[in-house]
Amino acid sequence: MPGLFYTVCCFIVVLSGLGMSQATGNESASKTQTIPAEQTVDGKAFSFVMTLQSREDRYSIWRLTYPSPAVAGLGNFPDVVARLYLPNDWKEGARPRTGIVCIDVLGGNGVIPALLGNHFASRGFPVFLPVLPCIGERATQQGKISTMLKQQNGIRSLGELFLRVHPELRRGLDLFCSRPEVLSERVHVVGASLGSIIACGFAAKDSRIDKVVLLVGGGNIKKIVELNTSDAKLLAHALDHAPQKDRQFVFQSLEHIEPLAFASQLKQKADAGKILMYNAEHDEIIVPERTAELAKAIGMEKKRKVFPGVGHFTAAAHLPEILPEITAFFLDDTIPASTTDNKSRDSEQNVKETSSANVLLKKSAAQLACLLDSTHVPGKDMSLEAELAVDHPQSDKDNYSFYLVFVKKDKQYRFSLRTKGKTPFGSQYERIAFGQNECPWLAAHDGVVFRGSKHPTEQTVQQFLSTDANNTLKMIRGLLELLQTGDAHVTLDSLLGIRIAKRNGSPPSLSLRKANYRMEIRMNASCDAIEGIAFQDERSGMRVRLLFKRFDKTPDAAACHFECPITSGKPIKETNQAEMKLVLGTLVNTLLEKLREQF
């Protein structure tokens, strides 16, 4: 698992382009508009700024900013940020269409809404993607939730966020409904995880919301927090150490978004056939008891679909299965029939090539999934030697490269890293190695070796990863699992908006394209493993190249490969094992966060 962040780096770069690309320079200035929204639920007119970000084949993506509405008893708040997907085939004066609002997960980076936005907009729906407070790019405005909770009065600030969520969403709906493309009296909403919890009250409070889709959501937020799962642990800890008045304030604030508080209104929608509900059988975040509690309260107990054998994040593998179902659920006569055709854009003569590309893509996803596997699974041991280089030929940013070796067998692993050039990590990470045989160890850049031999513990390094790191890992695992099921080619095209083509050669390679981003996956001679991945942002010129010099899924690694190194003249310092694993977890957190900042 410690070697995951380099592969994660490449995929984060690609995922960040899923509808989040920025228009720059004169293009941005010439395509920015300030527009009034006068018909509002609170009777207070406001203006919003929309800037064109990208123009895809079937839709255009606009970035929106507008004032966060005033909430009684609370101070001013930074502007709201959102994305607006508008279908390109809609012309001025045409009939308005049913719109869709997509609400993100807790800690989301916009990936899930962008997947949904691409899917629905490609089928002719206008789509609105609000960014929740302290999530995604709004984390740079107010700080991340995890950072907020560690600050004095942080728990009270979180309570204020819960009070702002619905007013912000309703103002966003004012904006969405002011668009001539949108049928204001018929808007649907999709929410995932925290987004589904928030969607319940949003749909109950605003009559403009017609149909609702709840993905891996549930009810009784207080019990979800008290369960103290990995995602709720920081919140639970902050609540335990907060003054009584702040604890009371937070729980009162949670009542404003508690799904069970809106059960009667939601049941009316469910009875009218206007709710779809999907849950995971082994959901580890919103556990089955909480999902069942909400389903029973709103009359969906026998109507919902529970995905067998998957958890909260791996439920993403079922998206290709349910999205056509959700699309049909939302579809009406305002959406032109020609835009809802779900066939691949490839012509019939390219079916054979598409099938071949699909096979290679599945093999690539399986190999990358192996890299992210943090548990011992027979047949999934590996030995990896790779080099990653980052170049900025069109800017004054520094170029740099990494050389890494990662070996994993059973519960043993070894990771080493050497860097060249001015990396975003700093000089202390120019040369570093860590691993585990019978105990974890760390060899610092100055040659000193620390070994966690004292007080053995069953805790793993992964338990010390941050919520952001774990969520990123889980989300990418879910995406890779999704690509390994069904038709991966159609998944990329219709769900992610990424065009794929096979380049014939010896051996063949895969070319993936999304807006101004391009990625090429080069296979080995037998076409059963990746040799390298090249990524390029055509606008900025940034290039990222990952070359696999060796990749063996079943290494014949001797026990000595995992022993901690002994440096001449440098003693081994024996330390507490739990503290050593905490250090390694913190190291991975730091490296991953710095990579995310860089890209």
C-alpha positions in Angstrom: 0.0 0.0 0.0 2.7 2.6 0.7 3.6 2.6 -3.0 0.1 3.6 -4.0 0.4 7.4 -4.2 2.3 7.5 -7.5 -0.3 5.5 -9.3 -3.0 7.5 -7.5 -1.2 10.6 -8.7 -1.7 9.7 -12.4 -5.4 8.9 -11.8 -6.1 12.0 -9.7 -4.8 14.1 -12.6 -7.1 12.3 -15.0 -10.1 12.4 -12.6 -9.6 16.1 -11.9 -10.3 16.7 -15.6 -13.7 15.2 -15.5 -15.6 18.4 -16.0 -13.3 20.5 -13.8 -11.0 21.9 -16.4 -10.4 25.7 -16.3 -10.8 28.0 -19.2 -7.8 30.4 -19.2 -6.6 33.7 -20.5 -8.7 35.6 -23.0 -11.0 32.6 -23.5 -12.1 33.0 -19.9 -12.6 36.7 -20.0 -14.6 36.6 -23.2 -16.9 33.9 -21.9 -17.8 35.2 -18.4 -21.2 36.6 -17.7 -22.9 38.3 -14.7 -26.6 37.4 -14.6 -29.4 38.4 -12.2 -31.6 35.9 -10.5 -34.8 37.6 -9.5 -37.3 34.9 -8.8 -36.1 33.5 -5.4 -37.6 31.5 -2.6 -36.6 34.1 0.0 -37.6 37.0 -2.1 -34.1 38.4 -2.2 -32.7 38.9 -5.7 -29.0 38.2 -6.3 -26.6 38.0 -9.2 -24.3 35.1 -10.2 -21.2 34.9 -12.4 -20.8 32.1 -14.9 -17.6 31.4 -16.7 -17.2 28.8 -19.5 -14.8 26.1 -18.5 -15.0 23.6 -21.4 -17.1 22.7 -24.4 -17.6 19.0 -24.9 -19.2 17.2 -27.9 -22.7 17.2 -26.3 -22.6 19.8 -23.6 -20.8 22.8 -22.2 -19.6 23.2 -18.6 -19.8 26.5 -16.8 -18.3 27.5 -13.4 -20.7 29.5 -11.2 -20.2 31.7 -8.2 -22.9 33.4 -6.2 -23.4 34.8 -2.7 -24.1 32.4 0.1 -27.5 33.4 1.5 -27.9 35.0 4.9 -28.9 32.7 7.7 -30.4 34.1 10.9 -27.9 34.2 13.7 -24.9 33.4 11.5 -22.3 35.7 10.0 -21.3 36.2 6.4 -20.0 33.3 4.4 -17.8 33.1 1.3 -19.4 32.7 -2.1 -20.9 29.4 -3.2 -19.2 27.6 -6.1 -21.0 25.3 -8.5 -20.9 23.7 -12.0 -23.6 24.0 -14.7 -23.8 21.5 -17.5 -25.9 22.7 -20.5 -26.7 20.5 -23.5 -25.3 21.9 -26.8 -28.3 20.9 -28.8 -30.7 23.3 -26.9 -31.3 26.5 -28.9 -32.6 29.8 -27.8 -36.4 29.9 -27.7 -36.7 26.1 -27.5 -38.8 24.3 -24.9 -37.2 24.2 -21.4 -36.1 20.8 -20.2 -36.3 18.8 -16.9 -33.2 19.5 -14.9 -31.1 17.4 -12.5 -29.2 18.5 -9.3 -26.4 16.2 -8.1 -25.1 16.5 -4.6 -21.6 15.2 -3.6 -20.3 12.9 -1.0 -18.6 14.0 2.3 -14.9 14.8 1.5 -15.7 14.6 -2.2 -13.5 16.2 -4.8 -16.3 16.6 -7.4 -15.6 13.2 -9.1 -18.9 11.5 -8.4 -21.1 14.6 -9.4 -18.9 15.0 -12.5 -19.5 11.4 -13.5 -23.3 12.0 -13.1 -23.1 15.4 -14.8 -21.4 13.9 -17.8 -23.9 11.0 -18.0 -27.1 13.1 -17.8 -25.9 16.1 -19.8 -24.8 13.7 -22.6 -28.4 12.6 -22.7 -29.8 16.1 -23.0 -30.5 17.1 -19.4 -29.4 20.4 -17.9 -27.4 19.5 -14.8 -26.5 21.6 -11.7 -23.6 20.5 -9.4 -23.3 22.6 -6.2 -20.0 22.4 -4.2 -20.9 21.9 -0.5 -19.1 24.1 2.1 -15.6 23.0 3.1 -15.6 20.3 0.3 -13.7 20.2 -2.9 -12.5 23.6 -4.1 -14.5 25.3 -1.3 -12.1 23.7 1.1 -9.7 26.3 0.1 -12.1 29.0 1.2 -13.0 27.8 4.7 -10.5 25.0 5.2 -11.3 21.3 5.1 -13.7 19.8 7.6 -10.9 17.7 9.1 -8.9 20.9 9.6 -11.8 22.8 11.0 -12.6 20.1 13.6 -9.1 20.4 15.1 -9.5 24.1 15.7 -10.9 25.9 18.7 -14.7 26.3 18.2 -14.3 24.0 15.2 -17.2 21.8 16.2 -19.5 24.9 16.4 -18.4 26.0 12.9 -19.4 22.5 11.6 -22.8 23.0 13.1 -23.2 26.3 11.2 -22.4 24.5 8.0 -25.3 22.1 8.6 -27.6 25.1 9.0 -26.3 26.6 5.7 -26.6 23.6 3.5 -30.3 23.7 2.6 -30.5 27.5 2.2 -27.4 27.4 -0.2 -29.0 24.5 -2.2 -32.3 26.4 -2.5 -30.5 29.5 -3.7 -28.6 27.3 -6.2 -32.0 26.0 -7.4 -33.2 29.6 -7.8 -30.2 30.1 -10.1 -30.7 26.8 -12.0 -34.4 27.5 -12.5 -33.6 31.0 -13.8 -31.9 29.4 -16.8 -34.1 29.3 -20.0 -32.9 25.7 -20.6 -34.5 24.5 -17.4 -38.2 23.7 -16.7 -38.4 25.4 -13.3 -41.4 23.3 -12.0 -39.7 20.0 -12.6 -36.2 19.4 -11.3 -34.9 16.0 -10.0 -32.2 15.4 -7.4 -29.5 12.7 -7.0 -27.5 12.5 -3.8 -24.7 10.0 -2.9 -23.7 9.2 0.7 -23.8 12.5 2.6 -25.4 14.0 -0.5 -28.3 11.6 -0.2 -28.8 12.5 3.4 -28.9 16.2 2.4 -31.1 15.5 -0.6 -33.9 14.2 1.6 -34.5 17.5 3.4 -33.8 19.5 0.2 -36.5 17.6 -1.7 -39.0 17.8 1.2 -38.6 21.6 1.7 -38.7 22.7 -2.0 -41.7 21.9 -4.1 -39.7 22.4 -7.3 -38.0 19.1 -6.6 -40.0 16.3 -8.3 -38.1 13.0 -8.2 -35.3 11.8 -5.9 -32.6 9.2 -6.2 -30.8 8.2 -3.0 -27.4 6.4 -3.4 -25.9 4.6 -0.3 -27.7 6.9 2.1 -29.6 6.3 5.4 -31.1 8.0 8.4 -30.4 8.7 12.1 -27.3 10.8 11.6 -26.5 10.9 15.4 -26.2 7.1 15.4 -24.1 7.1 12.3 -21.7 9.5 14.0 -21.7 7.5 17.3 -20.8 4.3 15.4 -17.4 5.9 15.1 -16.5 4.5 11.7 -13.3 5.7 10.0 -15.1 8.5 8.3 -17.0 9.7 11.4 -14.1 9.1 13.9 -12.8 12.7 13.7 -16.2 14.1 14.2 -17.0 11.8 17.1 -13.7 12.7 18.8 -14.4 16.4 18.4 -17.8 16.0 19.8 -16.4 14.1 22.8 -14.1 16.9 23.7 -16.4 19.8 22.9 -18.2 22.0 25.5 -21.7 20.8 26.3 -23.3 23.9 24.7 -21.4 23.3 21.4 -22.3 19.6 21.4 -26.0 20.5 21.8 -25.7 23.1 19.1 -24.3 20.6 16.6 -27.0 18.0 17.3 -29.6 20.7 17.0 -28.0 21.7 13.6 -28.0 18.0 12.5 -31.8 17.9 13.0 -32.1 20.4 10.1 -30.7 17.8 7.7 -31.9 14.6 9.4 -33.7 12.5 6.8 -36.0 10.9 9.3 -37.4 14.4 10.1 -38.8 14.5 6.6 -40.1 11.0 6.5 -43.7 12.0 5.9 -43.0 14.2 2.9 -40.6 11.6 1.4 -43.2 8.8 1.9 -45.7 10.8 -0.2 -43.1 10.9 -3.0 -42.3 7.2 -2.5 -46.0 6.3 -2.6 -46.3 8.3 -5.9 -43.3 6.3 -7.4 -41.0 9.3 -7.3 -38.1 7.9 -5.2 -35.4 5.4 -6.2 -33.1 4.1 -3.3 -29.9 2.1 -3.6 -27.8 0.7 -0.8 -24.8 -1.6 -0.3 -25.2 -4.9 1.6 -21.9 -4.4 3.5 -21.9 -0.6 3.9 -19.2 0.1 6.5 -20.0 3.9 6.7 -23.8 4.1 6.7 -24.4 0.7 8.1 -27.4 -1.5 7.0 -29.3 -0.7 10.2 -29.3 3.0 9.3 -30.2 2.4 5.7 -33.0 0.1 6.7 -34.3 2.6 9.2 -34.7 5.3 6.5 -36.1 2.8 4.0 -38.8 1.7 6.4 -39.7 5.3 7.5 -40.3 6.5 3.9 -42.0 3.4 2.6 -39.1 2.1 0.5 -38.4 -1.0 2.5 -39.5 -3.4 -0.3 -38.8 -1.1 -3.2 -35.2 -0.2 -2.7 -32.3 -2.2 -4.3 -29.5 -3.5 -2.1 -26.2 -4.4 -4.0 -24.9 -7.7 -2.7 -21.4 -8.2 -1.6 -20.2 -4.6 -1.8 -19.4 -1.8 0.6 -19.9 2.0 0.7 -17.2 2.8 -1.8 -17.1 -0.3 -4.0 -20.9 0.1 -4.7 -19.6 2.4 -7.4 -19.0 -0.7 -9.5 -22.8 -0.9 -10.0 -23.1 2.6 -11.6 -23.1 1.3 -15.2 -25.9 -1.0 -14.2 -28.2 1.6 -12.5 -27.5 4.7 -14.5 -29.7 3.6 -17.5 -32.4 2.8 -14.9 -32.1 6.3 -13.3 -32.1 7.9 -16.7 -35.3 6.2 -17.7 -36.8 7.2 -14.3 -36.0 10.9 -15.0 -36.9 10.8 -18.7 -39.9 12.7 -20.0 -41.1 14.4 -23.2 -39.0 17.5 -22.6 -35.8 15.6 -23.5 -35.4 14.9 -27.2 -35.3 11.2 -28.1 -32.1 11.6 -30.1 -30.1 12.7 -27.1 -30.9 9.6 -24.9 -29.5 7.0 -27.3 -27.1 5.1 -25.1 -25.2 3.4 -27.9 -21.5 3.8 -28.3 -20.4 6.6 -30.6 -18.2 4.1 -32.5 -19.5 3.1 -35.9 -20.3 -0.6 -36.5 -17.1 -1.2 -38.5 -15.2 -0.3 -35.4 -16.9 -2.8 -33.1 -13.9 -5.2 -33.4 -11.4 -2.5 -32.5 -13.6 -1.4 -29.6 -13.8 -4.9 -28.2 -10.0 -5.2 -28.4 -9.5 -1.9 -26.6 -12.0 -3.0 -24.0 -10.0 -6.1 -23.2 -6.7 -4.1 -22.9 -8.5 -1.6 -20.7 -9.8 -4.2 -18.3 -6.3 -5.7 -18.0 -4.9 -2.3 -17.3 -7.5 -1.6 -14.6 -6.8 -5.0 -13.0 -3.1 -4.3 -12.8 -3.6 -0.9 -11.3 -6.1 -2.3 -8.8 -3.3 -4.8 -7.7 -1.1 -1.8 -6.9 -3.8 -0.4 -4.6 -4.4 -3.6 -2.8 -3.3 -3.1 0.9 -4.3 -6.6 2.1 -2.7 -10.0 1.4 -4.6 -11.9 -1.2 -3.1 -15.1 -2.6 -1.8 -14.4 -6.1 -1.7 -10.6 -5.6 1.8 -10.3 -4.3 4.0 -8.1 -6.4 7.4 -6.7 -7.2 7.4 -3.2 -8.8 10.2 -1.0 -10.1 9.1 2.2 -11.7 10.1 5.7 -12.6 7.8 8.8 -12.7 8.8 12.1 -14.3 6.9 15.4 -14.3 7.8 18.0 -16.9 6.5 21.6 -17.3 8.0 22.6 -20.7 5.8 25.7 -21.1 6.2 27.2 -17.7 8.8 28.1 -15.1 7.8 25.3 -12.8 10.6 22.8 -11.9 10.9 19.4 -13.6 11.5 16.4 -11.4 11.4 12.6 -11.3 11.1 9.7 -8.9 12.6 6.3 -8.9 10.7 3.8 -6.7 10.9 0.1 -5.8 8.0 -1.6 -4.1 7.9 -5.3 -3.1 5.0 -7.0 -1.3 4.7 -10.6 -0.2 2.2 -11.9 2.4 2.2 -9.2 5.1 5.8 -8.1 4.3 6.6 -5.1 2.1 9.5 -2.8 1.2 9.3 0.6 -0.4 12.2 2.8 -1.4 12.2 6.2 -3.1 14.9 8.4 -4.8 14.1 11.8 -6.3 15.9 13.9 -8.8 15.2 17.7 -9.3 13.3 20.1 -7.1 10.3 18.0 -6.0 7.3 19.4 -4.1 8.3 17.2 -1.2 11.4 19.0 -0.2 15.0 17.8 0.4 14.1 15.6 3.3 12.4 13.2 0.9 15.3 12.9 -1.6 16.1 9.4 -0.5 13.9 7.4 1.8 13.0 3.8 2.4 10.6 2.0 4.7 9.1 -1.5 5.0 8.0 -4.3 7.3 9.1 -7.9 7.9 8.4 -9.0 11.5 8.2 -5.3 12.4 8.0 -2.0 10.6 11.1 0.1 9.9 12.1 3.5 8.4 15.5 4.4 7.0 15.8 8.2 6.9 17.7 10.2 4.3 20.6 10.7 6.7 21.1 6.9 7.1 19.5 6.6 10.5 17.3 3.5 10.8 14.2 3.3 13.1 12.7 -0.1 13.8 9.3 -0.6 15.6 10.2 -3.7 17.6 8.8 -2.7 21.0 5.3 -3.5 22.2 3.9 -5.3 19.0 0.4 -4.3 17.9 -2.1 -5.7 15.4 -2.8 -2.2 14.1 -1.8 -1.6 10.5 -0.3 1.4 8.8 -3.5 2.0 6.9 -5.3 2.6 10.1 -3.2 5.7 10.5 -3.9 7.1 7.1 -6.0 10.3 7.0 -9.7 10.2 6.0 -8.8 12.0 2.8 -6.1 9.5 1.9 -8.4 6.5 2.7 -11.3 8.0 0.8 -9.1 8.7 -2.2 -7.9 5.2 -2.1 -11.4 3.7 -1.8 -12.8 5.9 -4.6 -10.1 4.9 -7.0 -10.5 1.3 -6.1 -14.2 1.7 -6.8 -13.4 3.2 -10.2 -11.0 0.5 -11.1 -13.5 -2.2 -10.0 -16.1 -0.4 -12.2 -13.8 -0.6 -15.2 -13.3 -4.3 -14.7 -17.0 -5.0 -14.9 -19.3 -4.8 -17.9 -18.2 -2.9 -20.9 -15.3 -0.8 -19.8 -15.2 1.1 -23.1 -18.8 2.2 -22.8 -18.2 3.0 -19.1 -15.4 5.4 -20.0 -17.3 7.0 -22.9 -20.9 7.3 -21.5 -20.1 7.7 -17.8 -16.8 9.4 -17.6 -16.9 11.3 -21.0 -13.5 9.9 -21.8 -12.9 8.8 -25.4 -10.8 5.7 -25.9 -9.0 4.4 -29.0 -6.7 1.5 -29.6 -3.5 2.4 -31.4 -2.2 -0.5 -33.5 1.5 -1.2 -33.3 3.8 -3.6 -31.7 2.6 -3.8 -29.1 -0.7 -1.8 -29.3 -1.5 1.0 -26.9 -4.6 2.7 -25.6 -5.2 6.4 -26.1 -7.7 8.1 -23.6 -8.9 11.6 -24.2 -11.0 14.1 -22.2 -11.2 17.7 -23.2 -7.6 19.0 -23.2 -6.3 16.0 -21.3 -4.7 13.0 -23.0 -3.4 9.8 -21.5 -1.7 6.9 -23.3 -1.3 3.4 -21.8 1.5 1.4 -23.4 1.2 -2.4 -23.1 4.0 -5.0 -23.1 4.7 -7.4 -26.0 2.2 -10.0 -24.8 -0.4 -7.3 -24.1 -1.0 -8.6 -20.6 0.6 -5.8 -18.5 1.2 -2.1 -18.6 4.7 -0.9 -19.5 4.1 2.8 -19.1 1.5 5.6 -18.7 1.9 9.0 -20.3 -0.3 11.9 -19.4 -0.4 15.4 -20.9 -2.4 18.6 -20.3 -2.3 20.1 -23.9 -3.2 23.5 -22.6 -0.5 24.0 -20.0 1.9 21.5 -21.6 2.5 19.6 -18.4 3.6 16.0 -19.0 3.6 13.1 -16.5 5.3 9.8 -17.5 5.1 6.6 -15.4 7.4 3.8 -16.7 7.1 0.3 -15.2 10.6 -1.1 -15.5 9.5 -4.3 -13.7 6.1 -5.5 -12.6 5.7 -9.1 -11.3 2.4 -10.0 -9.7 3.8 -13.1 -8.0 7.4 -12.3 -7.0 9.8 -14.8 -5.7 11.0 -12.5 -3.0 13.3 -13.9 -0.3 12.8 -12.9 3.3 16.0 -10.9 3.2 14.4 -8.5 0.8 12.2 -7.1 3.6 14.8 -6.7 6.3 15.6 -3.2 7.4 19.0 -1.9 6.1 22.1 -1.6 8.3 24.1 1.5 7.5 27.8 1.6 8.4 28.3 3.7 11.5 24.6 4.3 12.0 22.9 2.4 14.8 19.3 1.0 14.6 17.0 2.8 17.0 14.4 0.5 18.5 11.0 2.2 19.0 7.4 1.5 19.9 5.7 -0.4 17.1 2.4 1.6 17.2 4.4 4.8 17.1 6.4 3.5 14.1 3.2 2.6 12.2 1.9 6.1 13.0 5.0 7.7 11.6 4.7 5.6 8.4 1.0 6.5 8.1 1.8 10.2 8.5 4.6 10.0 5.9 2.2 8.5 3.4 -0.4 11.2 4.3 2.2 13.9 3.7 3.4 12.6 0.4 -0.1 12.1 -1.0 -1.2 15.5 0.1 1.8 17.2 -1.5 1.1 15.3 -4.7 -2.5 16.4 -4.7 -1.4 20.1 -4.1 1.0 19.8 -7.0 -1.6 18.6 -9.5 
